[in-house]
């Protein structure tokens, strides 16, 4: 509930930003709003599991500050996405054919970014930190919940759903466009251990040599942004 209230506060903060002009040392500063949407490719970098990247969608809004007298602009944004990832498993212990169990993951991200001007505001390098809340790993097919995860003797697909909910990410990318339209390519890397919570759940890790769970998010996002 507290997280929902926090997200609502951010959305309202973005919503109350209107296009306006201010004077700072006689240089005009322009504030504006943007909405964006697009596609993602999501994976978790880990030595514990064999994963395959999945596709998803992303959308959100941002408040931008155009600083003509600086070599960068600034923005803060909130974006929501639904992603998929596959983890290699087997239907039963002695199975000789592997299958990928597909999971869904919902994320909400709040970011502050600097947009470094490469060609004025037409092409920028975007970089900044990001706070993320994400759901559990949700099985797309409940019939696979008792599949055994590869590299383990008894670890079931349903056992690894309860991952860490709050994570800290870093984002870097490029934006290109004119007027009110921009194309954006962004890479988002998770600095925190997304599987950290699994280490507290007393899971059966026999067959793995006792290694701890560790995984870092890796997401590519390709979006179109419209600014006002």
Wavefront OBJ file of the C-alpha trace (Angstrom):
o trace
v 0.000 0.000 0.000
v 2.832 2.411 0.859
v 4.421 1.724 -2.531
v 1.146 2.451 -4.336
v 0.883 5.767 -2.486
v 4.459 6.635 -3.453
v 3.805 5.864 -7.126
v 0.631 7.967 -6.993
v 2.606 10.875 -5.543
v 5.156 10.684 -8.354
v 2.442 10.477 -11.018
v 0.725 13.542 -9.562
v 4.043 15.381 -9.409
v 4.645 14.695 -13.094
v 1.054 15.590 -13.913
v 1.280 19.023 -12.306
v 4.296 20.036 -14.379
v 3.090 22.246 -17.223
v 4.883 23.761 -20.181
v 6.245 27.087 -19.063
v 9.159 29.438 -19.495
v 11.314 30.793 -16.711
v 14.204 33.196 -16.706
v 17.525 32.164 -15.217
v 20.221 34.763 -15.738
v 18.206 35.939 -18.771
v 18.390 32.447 -20.376
v 15.001 30.766 -21.006
v 14.462 27.390 -19.314
v 11.668 25.268 -20.742
v 9.806 22.631 -18.742
v 7.618 20.044 -20.394
v 5.878 16.697 -20.243
v 6.509 13.542 -22.203
v 4.815 10.182 -22.644
v 6.536 7.142 -24.063
v 5.895 3.531 -24.973
v 7.711 0.697 -26.644
v 9.201 -2.780 -26.408
v 11.697 -4.455 -24.088
v 14.041 -7.405 -24.006
v 14.643 -8.683 -20.484
v 17.129 -11.082 -18.909
v 18.797 -11.773 -15.556
v 22.567 -12.255 -15.594
v 23.291 -15.180 -13.262
v 25.501 -18.232 -12.813
v 22.765 -20.106 -10.955
v 20.314 -20.649 -13.801
v 20.325 -21.050 -17.563
v 18.152 -18.218 -18.829
v 16.820 -16.996 -22.134
v 15.828 -13.377 -22.681
v 12.153 -12.613 -23.213
v 10.216 -9.754 -24.759
v 7.812 -7.331 -23.134
v 6.378 -3.815 -23.192
v 7.126 -0.546 -21.420
v 5.331 2.779 -21.019
v 5.436 5.836 -18.830
v 5.668 9.583 -18.428
v 8.403 12.097 -17.749
v 8.960 15.699 -16.753
v 11.760 17.379 -18.702
v 13.856 20.489 -18.168
v 15.489 21.953 -21.288
v 18.616 23.964 -20.366
v 19.834 25.840 -23.481
v 22.835 27.335 -21.634
v 24.107 23.941 -20.400
v 25.681 20.946 -22.155
v 22.910 18.750 -20.758
v 19.170 18.639 -20.071
v 17.469 16.904 -17.134
v 14.388 14.751 -16.673
v 12.704 12.574 -14.111
v 10.300 9.842 -15.086
v 8.188 6.918 -14.024
v 7.787 3.910 -16.260
v 5.927 0.609 -15.992
v 6.776 -2.567 -17.841
v 5.853 -6.219 -18.110
v 8.662 -8.566 -19.100
v 9.242 -12.268 -19.627
v 12.191 -14.566 -19.010
v 12.758 -18.292 -19.543
v 14.675 -20.527 -17.113
v 15.881 -23.998 -18.145
v 14.304 -26.906 -16.273
v 13.187 -30.497 -16.663
v 9.744 -32.057 -16.079
v 11.135 -34.671 -13.657
v 14.479 -35.577 -12.132
v 15.594 -38.146 -14.722
v 14.276 -36.330 -17.799
v 16.804 -36.080 -20.637
v 15.084 -33.217 -22.476
v 15.223 -29.690 -21.067
v 12.382 -27.183 -21.264
v 12.300 -23.472 -20.526
v 9.846 -22.406 -17.859
v 8.510 -18.946 -18.735
v 7.988 -16.305 -16.058
v 6.409 -12.838 -16.109
v 7.823 -9.911 -14.170
v 6.124 -6.542 -13.646
v 8.337 -3.544 -12.841
v 7.791 0.089 -11.841
v 10.830 2.354 -12.194
v 11.507 5.920 -11.100
v 14.553 7.597 -12.620
v 16.496 10.858 -12.737
v 18.485 11.316 -15.928
v 20.932 13.738 -17.462
v 20.727 14.108 -21.250
v 24.179 15.063 -22.497
v 23.952 16.957 -25.792
v 25.918 15.351 -28.619
v 24.263 17.302 -31.433
v 22.471 20.054 -29.490
v 19.164 18.557 -28.315
v 18.706 16.482 -31.472
v 20.946 13.653 -30.249
v 21.699 13.067 -26.575
v 23.459 10.536 -24.375
v 21.123 9.683 -21.501
v 22.466 8.433 -18.175
v 21.233 8.265 -14.600
v 20.161 6.207 -11.569
v 16.878 4.365 -11.205
v 14.855 2.938 -8.317
v 12.773 -0.123 -9.126
v 9.945 -2.050 -7.542
v 9.170 -5.382 -9.167
v 6.726 -8.203 -8.646
v 7.549 -11.834 -7.975
v 8.517 -14.055 -10.870
v 5.082 -15.273 -11.931
v 4.794 -18.577 -13.778
v 3.034 -18.173 -17.119
v 1.942 -21.818 -17.010
v 1.006 -23.149 -13.553
v 1.297 -26.714 -14.870
v 5.087 -26.198 -14.835
v 5.340 -25.216 -11.161
v 6.839 -28.590 -10.164
v 9.453 -28.686 -12.926
v 12.970 -29.083 -11.534
v 15.362 -26.226 -12.254
v 18.509 -27.248 -14.140
v 21.734 -27.447 -12.073
v 19.712 -28.508 -9.008
v 18.414 -31.850 -7.737
v 15.194 -30.753 -6.037
v 14.690 -27.026 -6.650
v 11.252 -26.508 -8.200
v 10.169 -23.794 -10.626
v 7.705 -22.399 -8.056
v 10.451 -22.148 -5.394
v 12.288 -19.266 -7.085
v 9.319 -16.915 -7.520
v 9.854 -14.915 -4.325
v 12.683 -12.631 -5.463
v 13.789 -9.257 -4.064
v 11.146 -6.580 -4.656
v 13.219 -3.374 -4.449
v 16.285 -2.869 -6.629
v 18.655 -0.103 -7.668
v 19.474 0.194 -11.369
v 21.564 2.317 -13.663
v 20.382 3.393 -17.116
v 22.312 4.545 -20.181
v 21.080 5.173 -23.702
v 20.647 7.438 -26.691
v 17.781 9.713 -27.703
v 17.294 11.205 -31.149
v 14.531 13.371 -32.558
v 13.159 16.741 -33.547
v 10.276 18.838 -32.324
v 7.912 16.754 -30.186
v 9.045 13.269 -31.236
v 12.040 11.277 -29.999
v 13.268 7.721 -30.449
v 15.016 6.275 -27.418
v 17.229 3.217 -26.907
v 18.065 2.448 -23.292
v 20.011 -0.222 -21.411
v 19.081 -0.793 -17.769
v 21.412 -2.785 -15.497
v 20.568 -3.866 -11.965
v 23.274 -3.069 -9.412
v 21.559 -4.996 -6.607
v 21.113 -8.754 -6.317
v 17.647 -9.552 -7.649
v 17.877 -13.097 -6.252
v 19.104 -11.960 -2.823
v 15.837 -12.841 -1.092
v 16.103 -16.465 -2.274
v 19.126 -16.907 -0.008
v 16.867 -16.318 3.021
v 14.187 -18.841 2.035
v 15.934 -22.079 3.096
v 15.637 -23.587 -0.371
v 16.989 -27.019 -1.266
v 20.107 -26.233 -3.302
v 21.510 -29.767 -3.448
v 23.350 -30.473 -6.674
v 24.602 -26.915 -7.027
v 27.624 -27.154 -4.763
v 26.016 -24.819 -2.239
v 26.534 -21.616 -4.232
v 24.427 -18.626 -3.197
v 21.822 -17.145 -5.482
v 22.918 -14.030 -7.346
v 21.442 -12.282 -10.352
v 21.510 -8.825 -11.920
v 18.803 -7.432 -14.167
v 19.613 -6.700 -17.806
v 16.978 -4.854 -19.840
v 16.920 -3.232 -23.263
v 14.111 -0.762 -23.981
v 13.235 0.788 -27.337
v 10.615 3.518 -27.128
v 8.976 6.425 -28.913
v 8.467 9.538 -26.778
v 6.094 12.395 -27.501
v 6.727 15.666 -25.627
v 4.367 18.578 -24.992
l 1 2 3 4 5 6 7 8 9 10 11 12 13 14 15 16 17 18 19 20 21 22 23 24 25 26 27 28 29 30 31 32 33 34 35 36 37 38 39 40 41 42 43 44 45 46 47 48 49 50 51 52 53 54 55 56 57 58 59 60 61 62 63 64 65 66 67 68 69 70 71 72 73 74 75 76 77 78 79 80 81 82 83 84 85 86 87 88 89 90 91 92 93 94 95 96 97 98 99 100 101 102 103 104 105 106 107 108 109 110 111 112 113 114 115 116 117 118 119 120 121 122 123 124 125 126 127 128 129 130 131 132 133 134 135 136 137 138 139 140 141 142 143 144 145 146 147 148 149 150 151 152 153 154 155 156 157 158 159 160 161 162 163 164 165 166 167 168 169 170 171 172 173 174 175 176 177 178 179 180 181 182 183 184 185 186 187 188 189 190 191 192 193 194 195 196 197 198 199 200 201 202 203 204 205 206 207 208 209 210 211 212 213 214 215 216 217 218 219 220 221 222 223 224 225 226 227 228
